[in-house]
Structure formats: structure tokens, C-alpha cells
Amino acid sequence: AKELANNLKITYSSSSLIKDKNIKPLSSMGAKERKNQIKNVFKVKNIESIKGKKVVLFDDIYTTGSTYIECKRVLIEAGAKEVGILTLARDAYKSTKERKK
């Protein structure tokens, strides 16, 4: 993420959005449980750093989107203008399996 941000000449921050609570790994949960477990886990550390800005979240894997949805909610509530996501991989097997439930 840092290297990509440098190449695109955009600001990089690994501390604006922080995980405020520890939870068990989401990989062991279904979609509904993930959504419930991730609620209120993140917080914006420095509101001024994201207020009115377009934010891109970098994540290693996208399965159900629960983490992204919660992070986006927190960032928008703190004043971010827009929130997008860039992921390296999508867990298609789990995503398909979850949709069938």
C-alpha cells in the first residue's frame, strides 16, 4: 500500500483508521457472524486527516466485505468524502458458499 501510494503520489497513512478492539479471526465465521463481530471494532484516530478526503482502504483479501463495510461506515461518519477499497485477492469460494446459505 505504501509503495503504491508513493508511486501514485497520494498520501499514505497506516494510523488514521485503527483497530480499537481485538476479536477472534473472521475467517472462522459465516457472513452474518462476521458482520456482528466487526461492528464498532475500528475508530478514526485523527479525524482531521480524513475529513473531506477521498480514502482508499487496502486489504489483503475480500471475502464477504464485512470489514470494508464497517471501515467505510466509520470513515464516512468521521467526515470522509468517499471511501473505496483495493484488495489483492478475493476469496471466491467462501463468498459463493456464503451466498448459498
N, C-alpha and C positions, 0 to 999 in steps of 0.2 A: 504494500500500500504506500509506504513512504517513497519508494523508488518511483512508482507510477506518478504519485503527486509531484515529485520533483521534475520528472520528465514533462508533465503537463503544465508545470509552473502554477500549481494551485497549492493553497495552504494545507499542510498536513498536521493533524493533531491526534494523538492517541490518548489524550486525557480530558477532552471536553465532555465525552459521554463515558460514565464509569459504571461498572457493575457494583451495586451497593449492597447486595445480599448474595450469599452463597446458596446454591440449590444443587440438587443431585443432577447428574448429566441428563440432558433432554433426550439423548439418543435412545434411552431405555423406555421412553414414554410414547403413548399414542398422541395424536393431534390435539384432542380435547384436553388431556392432562398437561401437555406442553403449554398450551395457551393459558391454563390456570396457574401453572408453576412459574411462568416467566413474568406474570403481572407484578408490577412495582419493583422489579429487580434492578432496573437502571435508573440513573439520575444524571442530569446535566450538572457538571461541576462548575463551569464558568458560562453562565447564560450569555454574557456579552460576546463571547467567542462565536456563538452560533446565531444570535439574534439577527433576523432579516437575511440570513445567508442560505444559499443552496448547499445542502450537505449530501455527501456520498458516503455511505457505510460500506466497508469492505468486510466480507465474511468468507471463511474458507469453504463452507458448504451450505446449501439451501435445501432444506427438506420440506418442512410444512410452512415456513415463513413466519412462525411464531416469534422468533427473536427479532426479525426485521420489523414486523408489525408493532411490537412493543417499543422498540427503539424509535421508530418513526413517530409513534404517539407521543412519547416523552419529548422528543426533539421539537415537534410541532407545538406542543403545549408550552415549551420554553421559548418559542419565538422563531424557530427556523422557518424560512420561506418555503422550501421544498426539501424533500428527503428521498433519495434514491439508493439503490444498492448495487454493488458489483460483487459477484461471487466467483470463486474458482471452479466450483463443481455443484451439480445438483444431484441429490440422491433420488433418482427417478424410481428406483424400486420401492423405497419407503413411501414416496409421495403417492405412487399408484396404489400401493397397498392401503394407505390411509384413506384415499378417496373411495375405495370399495367398501369401507366399513359403514 
